[in-house]
Amino acid sequence: MNLSELFLAWRKILTIVEKPEPDDYKLFLKIALGGILLAGVIGFAIHIAFYFVQGGAGGG
């Protein structure tokens, strides 16, 4: 696929796609932020668990 075919494909996609409604946009934003928050909480919990397993807080 050369560059001109790629631009034609993008143009077709952009002519078909529609702007989301404000309610849809807010829902997508909540889902994305919720996923980021969930990943952060899981990462923090793993970090804290390893901290105590390895004898953190001077217990080692």
Summary of the structure (lengths in Angstrom):
residues: 60
radius of gyration: 22.6
end to end distance: 59.7
largest distance: 64.1
contacts: 102
relative contact order: 0.06
helix: 77%
strand: 0%
